[in-house]
Amino acid sequence: MEVEKVKVEPEKCRACLTCVRVCPHGAIQMVRVDTEKEIAKIYDLACDGCGICAAICPAKAIRFEGYADEQILAEVEAIGESL
């Protein structure tokens, strides 16, 4: 069973299409979740897990599993301290 690499938080998604435009794999499409709202949906089979969409999302609605902003910043700080 394939584990989702990237998840969209529907309540944060603003349907700005930024992720759709930047995804080099065509793995993101907009889907209607109710009569009023569309959100980004990431199709896991097409997703390569590159993280570009999560990095560029202006609403921070996309999470790259296992790589929260806080985790990455902590790693960078740890590297800086060891130099």
Chimera marker file (.cmm) of the C-alpha trace (Angstrom):
<marker_set name="trace">
<marker id="1" x="0.000" y="0.000" z="0.000" r="1" g="1" b="0" radius="0.5"/>
<marker id="2" x="1.363" y="3.393" z="-1.032" r="1" g="1" b="0" radius="0.5"/>
<marker id="3" x="1.582" y="6.063" z="1.659" r="1" g="1" b="0" radius="0.5"/>
<marker id="4" x="0.583" y="9.617" z="0.773" r="1" g="1" b="0" radius="0.5"/>
<marker id="5" x="3.703" y="11.731" z="0.318" r="1" g="1" b="0" radius="0.5"/>
<marker id="6" x="1.963" y="15.076" z="0.188" r="1" g="1" b="0" radius="0.5"/>
<marker id="7" x="-1.355" y="16.133" z="1.710" r="1" g="1" b="0" radius="0.5"/>
<marker id="8" x="-3.602" y="19.121" z="1.128" r="1" g="1" b="0" radius="0.5"/>
<marker id="9" x="-5.326" y="20.649" z="4.139" r="1" g="1" b="0" radius="0.5"/>
<marker id="10" x="-8.725" y="21.521" z="2.594" r="1" g="1" b="0" radius="0.5"/>
<marker id="11" x="-9.572" y="24.240" z="5.103" r="1" g="1" b="0" radius="0.5"/>
<marker id="12" x="-6.388" y="26.157" z="4.184" r="1" g="1" b="0" radius="0.5"/>
<marker id="13" x="-6.497" y="25.735" z="0.388" r="1" g="1" b="0" radius="0.5"/>
<marker id="14" x="-7.414" y="28.975" z="-1.404" r="1" g="1" b="0" radius="0.5"/>
<marker id="15" x="-7.641" y="27.455" z="-4.900" r="1" g="1" b="0" radius="0.5"/>
<marker id="16" x="-4.990" y="29.856" z="-6.197" r="1" g="1" b="0" radius="0.5"/>
<marker id="17" x="-3.695" y="27.232" z="-8.691" r="1" g="1" b="0" radius="0.5"/>
<marker id="18" x="-0.050" y="27.908" z="-7.800" r="1" g="1" b="0" radius="0.5"/>
<marker id="19" x="0.584" y="24.238" z="-7.025" r="1" g="1" b="0" radius="0.5"/>
<marker id="20" x="-1.141" y="23.105" z="-10.219" r="1" g="1" b="0" radius="0.5"/>
<marker id="21" x="1.087" y="25.394" z="-12.288" r="1" g="1" b="0" radius="0.5"/>
<marker id="22" x="4.392" y="24.364" z="-10.688" r="1" g="1" b="0" radius="0.5"/>
<marker id="23" x="3.935" y="20.599" z="-10.388" r="1" g="1" b="0" radius="0.5"/>
<marker id="24" x="6.354" y="19.071" z="-12.923" r="1" g="1" b="0" radius="0.5"/>
<marker id="25" x="4.477" y="15.752" z="-12.817" r="1" g="1" b="0" radius="0.5"/>
<marker id="26" x="0.932" y="16.983" z="-13.431" r="1" g="1" b="0" radius="0.5"/>
<marker id="27" x="-0.115" y="15.315" z="-10.174" r="1" g="1" b="0" radius="0.5"/>
<marker id="28" x="-2.363" y="18.119" z="-8.912" r="1" g="1" b="0" radius="0.5"/>
<marker id="29" x="-5.842" y="19.014" z="-10.085" r="1" g="1" b="0" radius="0.5"/>
<marker id="30" x="-8.624" y="21.115" z="-8.663" r="1" g="1" b="0" radius="0.5"/>
<marker id="31" x="-11.663" y="19.209" z="-7.379" r="1" g="1" b="0" radius="0.5"/>
<marker id="32" x="-14.995" y="20.473" z="-6.096" r="1" g="1" b="0" radius="0.5"/>
<marker id="33" x="-15.569" y="19.527" z="-2.449" r="1" g="1" b="0" radius="0.5"/>
<marker id="34" x="-19.001" y="21.104" z="-2.117" r="1" g="1" b="0" radius="0.5"/>
<marker id="35" x="-21.192" y="23.407" z="-4.157" r="1" g="1" b="0" radius="0.5"/>
<marker id="36" x="-19.129" y="26.462" z="-3.207" r="1" g="1" b="0" radius="0.5"/>
<marker id="37" x="-15.488" y="25.386" z="-2.939" r="1" g="1" b="0" radius="0.5"/>
<marker id="38" x="-12.735" y="23.826" z="-4.997" r="1" g="1" b="0" radius="0.5"/>
<marker id="39" x="-9.449" y="22.609" z="-3.548" r="1" g="1" b="0" radius="0.5"/>
<marker id="40" x="-6.246" y="21.099" z="-4.847" r="1" g="1" b="0" radius="0.5"/>
<marker id="41" x="-6.088" y="17.301" z="-4.943" r="1" g="1" b="0" radius="0.5"/>
<marker id="42" x="-2.798" y="15.484" z="-5.253" r="1" g="1" b="0" radius="0.5"/>
<marker id="43" x="-2.879" y="12.166" z="-7.096" r="1" g="1" b="0" radius="0.5"/>
<marker id="44" x="-0.374" y="9.922" z="-5.337" r="1" g="1" b="0" radius="0.5"/>
<marker id="45" x="0.366" y="7.696" z="-8.318" r="1" g="1" b="0" radius="0.5"/>
<marker id="46" x="1.539" y="10.683" z="-10.357" r="1" g="1" b="0" radius="0.5"/>
<marker id="47" x="3.261" y="12.440" z="-7.421" r="1" g="1" b="0" radius="0.5"/>
<marker id="48" x="7.037" y="11.986" z="-7.274" r="1" g="1" b="0" radius="0.5"/>
<marker id="49" x="7.286" y="13.543" z="-3.799" r="1" g="1" b="0" radius="0.5"/>
<marker id="50" x="9.565" y="16.378" z="-4.884" r="1" g="1" b="0" radius="0.5"/>
<marker id="51" x="7.913" y="18.848" z="-2.460" r="1" g="1" b="0" radius="0.5"/>
<marker id="52" x="7.808" y="21.814" z="-4.838" r="1" g="1" b="0" radius="0.5"/>
<marker id="53" x="4.087" y="22.295" z="-4.253" r="1" g="1" b="0" radius="0.5"/>
<marker id="54" x="4.488" y="22.313" z="-0.466" r="1" g="1" b="0" radius="0.5"/>
<marker id="55" x="7.334" y="24.807" z="-0.672" r="1" g="1" b="0" radius="0.5"/>
<marker id="56" x="5.516" y="27.237" z="-2.950" r="1" g="1" b="0" radius="0.5"/>
<marker id="57" x="1.957" y="27.129" z="-1.534" r="1" g="1" b="0" radius="0.5"/>
<marker id="58" x="1.235" y="30.683" z="-0.321" r="1" g="1" b="0" radius="0.5"/>
<marker id="59" x="-1.451" y="29.461" z="2.104" r="1" g="1" b="0" radius="0.5"/>
<marker id="60" x="0.766" y="26.676" z="3.537" r="1" g="1" b="0" radius="0.5"/>
<marker id="61" x="-2.087" y="24.289" z="2.719" r="1" g="1" b="0" radius="0.5"/>
<marker id="62" x="0.178" y="21.501" z="1.456" r="1" g="1" b="0" radius="0.5"/>
<marker id="63" x="2.196" y="19.340" z="3.820" r="1" g="1" b="0" radius="0.5"/>
<marker id="64" x="5.098" y="17.210" z="2.692" r="1" g="1" b="0" radius="0.5"/>
<marker id="65" x="4.848" y="14.221" z="5.036" r="1" g="1" b="0" radius="0.5"/>
<marker id="66" x="7.808" y="13.902" z="7.359" r="1" g="1" b="0" radius="0.5"/>
<marker id="67" x="9.146" y="17.361" z="6.557" r="1" g="1" b="0" radius="0.5"/>
<marker id="68" x="7.339" y="20.025" z="8.586" r="1" g="1" b="0" radius="0.5"/>
<marker id="69" x="8.813" y="23.536" z="8.434" r="1" g="1" b="0" radius="0.5"/>
<marker id="70" x="9.829" y="23.265" z="12.088" r="1" g="1" b="0" radius="0.5"/>
<marker id="71" x="11.715" y="20.015" z="11.442" r="1" g="1" b="0" radius="0.5"/>
<marker id="72" x="13.642" y="21.445" z="8.515" r="1" g="1" b="0" radius="0.5"/>
<marker id="73" x="14.533" y="24.640" z="10.422" r="1" g="1" b="0" radius="0.5"/>
<marker id="74" x="15.751" y="22.566" z="13.380" r="1" g="1" b="0" radius="0.5"/>
<marker id="75" x="17.981" y="20.523" z="11.060" r="1" g="1" b="0" radius="0.5"/>
<marker id="76" x="19.435" y="23.661" z="9.456" r="1" g="1" b="0" radius="0.5"/>
<marker id="77" x="20.124" y="25.178" z="12.885" r="1" g="1" b="0" radius="0.5"/>
<marker id="78" x="21.801" y="21.957" z="14.034" r="1" g="1" b="0" radius="0.5"/>
<marker id="79" x="24.049" y="21.967" z="10.984" r="1" g="1" b="0" radius="0.5"/>
<marker id="80" x="24.960" y="25.614" z="11.611" r="1" g="1" b="0" radius="0.5"/>
<marker id="81" x="25.898" y="24.859" z="15.216" r="1" g="1" b="0" radius="0.5"/>
<marker id="82" x="28.155" y="21.997" z="14.209" r="1" g="1" b="0" radius="0.5"/>
<marker id="83" x="30.251" y="24.148" z="11.854" r="1" g="1" b="0" radius="0.5"/>
<link id1="1" id2="2" r="1" g="1" b="0" radius="0.2"/>
<link id1="2" id2="3" r="1" g="1" b="0" radius="0.2"/>
<link id1="3" id2="4" r="1" g="1" b="0" radius="0.2"/>
<link id1="4" id2="5" r="1" g="1" b="0" radius="0.2"/>
<link id1="5" id2="6" r="1" g="1" b="0" radius="0.2"/>
<link id1="6" id2="7" r="1" g="1" b="0" radius="0.2"/>
<link id1="7" id2="8" r="1" g="1" b="0" radius="0.2"/>
<link id1="8" id2="9" r="1" g="1" b="0" radius="0.2"/>
<link id1="9" id2="10" r="1" g="1" b="0" radius="0.2"/>
<link id1="10" id2="11" r="1" g="1" b="0" radius="0.2"/>
<link id1="11" id2="12" r="1" g="1" b="0" radius="0.2"/>
<link id1="12" id2="13" r="1" g="1" b="0" radius="0.2"/>
<link id1="13" id2="14" r="1" g="1" b="0" radius="0.2"/>
<link id1="14" id2="15" r="1" g="1" b="0" radius="0.2"/>
<link id1="15" id2="16" r="1" g="1" b="0" radius="0.2"/>
<link id1="16" id2="17" r="1" g="1" b="0" radius="0.2"/>
<link id1="17" id2="18" r="1" g="1" b="0" radius="0.2"/>
<link id1="18" id2="19" r="1" g="1" b="0" radius="0.2"/>
<link id1="19" id2="20" r="1" g="1" b="0" radius="0.2"/>
<link id1="20" id2="21" r="1" g="1" b="0" radius="0.2"/>
<link id1="21" id2="22" r="1" g="1" b="0" radius="0.2"/>
<link id1="22" id2="23" r="1" g="1" b="0" radius="0.2"/>
<link id1="23" id2="24" r="1" g="1" b="0" radius="0.2"/>
<link id1="24" id2="25" r="1" g="1" b="0" radius="0.2"/>
<link id1="25" id2="26" r="1" g="1" b="0" radius="0.2"/>
<link id1="26" id2="27" r="1" g="1" b="0" radius="0.2"/>
<link id1="27" id2="28" r="1" g="1" b="0" radius="0.2"/>
<link id1="28" id2="29" r="1" g="1" b="0" radius="0.2"/>
<link id1="29" id2="30" r="1" g="1" b="0" radius="0.2"/>
<link id1="30" id2="31" r="1" g="1" b="0" radius="0.2"/>
<link id1="31" id2="32" r="1" g="1" b="0" radius="0.2"/>
<link id1="32" id2="33" r="1" g="1" b="0" radius="0.2"/>
<link id1="33" id2="34" r="1" g="1" b="0" radius="0.2"/>
<link id1="34" id2="35" r="1" g="1" b="0" radius="0.2"/>
<link id1="35" id2="36" r="1" g="1" b="0" radius="0.2"/>
<link id1="36" id2="37" r="1" g="1" b="0" radius="0.2"/>
<link id1="37" id2="38" r="1" g="1" b="0" radius="0.2"/>
<link id1="38" id2="39" r="1" g="1" b="0" radius="0.2"/>
<link id1="39" id2="40" r="1" g="1" b="0" radius="0.2"/>
<link id1="40" id2="41" r="1" g="1" b="0" radius="0.2"/>
<link id1="41" id2="42" r="1" g="1" b="0" radius="0.2"/>
<link id1="42" id2="43" r="1" g="1" b="0" radius="0.2"/>
<link id1="43" id2="44" r="1" g="1" b="0" radius="0.2"/>
<link id1="44" id2="45" r="1" g="1" b="0" radius="0.2"/>
<link id1="45" id2="46" r="1" g="1" b="0" radius="0.2"/>
<link id1="46" id2="47" r="1" g="1" b="0" radius="0.2"/>
<link id1="47" id2="48" r="1" g="1" b="0" radius="0.2"/>
<link id1="48" id2="49" r="1" g="1" b="0" radius="0.2"/>
<link id1="49" id2="50" r="1" g="1" b="0" radius="0.2"/>
<link id1="50" id2="51" r="1" g="1" b="0" radius="0.2"/>
<link id1="51" id2="52" r="1" g="1" b="0" radius="0.2"/>
<link id1="52" id2="53" r="1" g="1" b="0" radius="0.2"/>
<link id1="53" id2="54" r="1" g="1" b="0" radius="0.2"/>
<link id1="54" id2="55" r="1" g="1" b="0" radius="0.2"/>
<link id1="55" id2="56" r="1" g="1" b="0" radius="0.2"/>
<link id1="56" id2="57" r="1" g="1" b="0" radius="0.2"/>
<link id1="57" id2="58" r="1" g="1" b="0" radius="0.2"/>
<link id1="58" id2="59" r="1" g="1" b="0" radius="0.2"/>
<link id1="59" id2="60" r="1" g="1" b="0" radius="0.2"/>
<link id1="60" id2="61" r="1" g="1" b="0" radius="0.2"/>
<link id1="61" id2="62" r="1" g="1" b="0" radius="0.2"/>
<link id1="62" id2="63" r="1" g="1" b="0" radius="0.2"/>
<link id1="63" id2="64" r="1" g="1" b="0" radius="0.2"/>
<link id1="64" id2="65" r="1" g="1" b="0" radius="0.2"/>
<link id1="65" id2="66" r="1" g="1" b="0" radius="0.2"/>
<link id1="66" id2="67" r="1" g="1" b="0" radius="0.2"/>
<link id1="67" id2="68" r="1" g="1" b="0" radius="0.2"/>
<link id1="68" id2="69" r="1" g="1" b="0" radius="0.2"/>
<link id1="69" id2="70" r="1" g="1" b="0" radius="0.2"/>
<link id1="70" id2="71" r="1" g="1" b="0" radius="0.2"/>
<link id1="71" id2="72" r="1" g="1" b="0" radius="0.2"/>
<link id1="72" id2="73" r="1" g="1" b="0" radius="0.2"/>
<link id1="73" id2="74" r="1" g="1" b="0" radius="0.2"/>
<link id1="74" id2="75" r="1" g="1" b="0" radius="0.2"/>
<link id1="75" id2="76" r="1" g="1" b="0" radius="0.2"/>
<link id1="76" id2="77" r="1" g="1" b="0" radius="0.2"/>
<link id1="77" id2="78" r="1" g="1" b="0" radius="0.2"/>
<link id1="78" id2="79" r="1" g="1" b="0" radius="0.2"/>
<link id1="79" id2="80" r="1" g="1" b="0" radius="0.2"/>
<link id1="80" id2="81" r="1" g="1" b="0" radius="0.2"/>
<link id1="81" id2="82" r="1" g="1" b="0" radius="0.2"/>
<link id1="82" id2="83" r="1" g="1" b="0" radius="0.2"/>
</marker_set>
